[in-house]
């Protein structure tokens, strides 16, 4: 089960989430090349973010992106492989 630990302050829709004892950075924003998107990144043991990304989802509007951001934050285990 996933749990939002804190809002990062990096952007409006960016949170650190814990899922099965591991931390993830979830960030949603508008990008010039893909539009609205939500990405999930591993947080390393030294609390640095691994920017290679492990999940991405694109959205057709800000409203859909915002809604999906919180769905992913609260149900992260359904979006990534956490069985390690």
Long-range contacts (C-beta under 8 A, 24 or more apart in sequence): 1-77, 2-73, 2-74, 2-75, 2-76, 2-77, 4-73, 4-74, 13-38, 13-65, 13-66, 13-69, 15-69, 15-73, 16-43, 17-73, 17-76, 19-76, 19-77, 19-80, 19-82, 20-77, 20-82, 22-82, 23-47, 24-54, 24-76, 24-80, 25-49, 26-69, 26-72, 26-73, 26-76, 28-65, 28-66, 28-68, 28-69, 30-62, 34-58, 35-59, 35-60, 36-60, 36-61, 36-62, 36-64, 36-65, 37-65, 38-65, 38-68, 38-69, 38-72, 40-72, 40-76, 40-79, 40-80, 54-80, 55-79, 55-80
